[in-house]
Amino acid sequence: MNLSHINEIISFVGIGLMLLSLFLIFLSRNKIKIKFLKMITAFIAYMSLIISGILITYIVLSWPS
């Protein structure tokens, strides 16, 4: 496995985390009524959004590999 394959997998993980955060934010804001559960899902959503942003930034900055 060379560097380009690893970068491809990292980018797919970043995209997946973005989709997960989108789904969890939707659940947290619209579907969940219990306040504690709403806070937990929102926290997980924002953490996955931050991690995906870091991963995508790494991919963009290491582009010509």
N, C-alpha and C positions, 0 to 999 in steps of 0.2 A: 504494500500500500504506500503510494507516494504522497507528497504534500498536497497535490491537487485533489486527490480523492478525500483526504482528511478535511480539506477546506470545503469540499462539496457536502460532506456529512455534517460539518459544523453549520453550514448555511441552512441545510434542511432542518436541523435541530432548532436554529434561531427562528425560522419561519413557523415551525410547529409550536414553539413557545408563544409566538405572537398570536397564533390562532387560538391557543389555549387561553391566553389572557383575554382575548376578545370575548370568548364564550363565558369565562368566569365573571367578567365585568358585567356582561348582560344578565347573567343569573343573579349577581349580587344586587344590581340596581332594580331589576324588574320582577323577579320571581320569588326570591327568598324573603320571608317576612320576619324571621327570627333574627334579632339584632346581632347576637353573638356570632351566629353562622354567617351572617352578611359581612361582618367585619373580617372573619377568617378568610372567606372566599375573595374578598377585595384585596386583602393583604397578599394572598397567594398570586392573584392576578397581577398586581403591580410588581411583585418581585419577579415573576416570570417575564413581564414586559421589560424590566430593567436588565435582566440577564440576556434576553434576546437582543436588546439594543446593543449591549456590549459585544455579543457574538457577531452581529451583523457589522458593527463598526470594525472589528478585527478583520472580517472578511474583506471589507471595502478597502481598508488600509494596506492589506497584504495582497492586493489584486494581481499584480503581474506574475503570479506563481504558477 
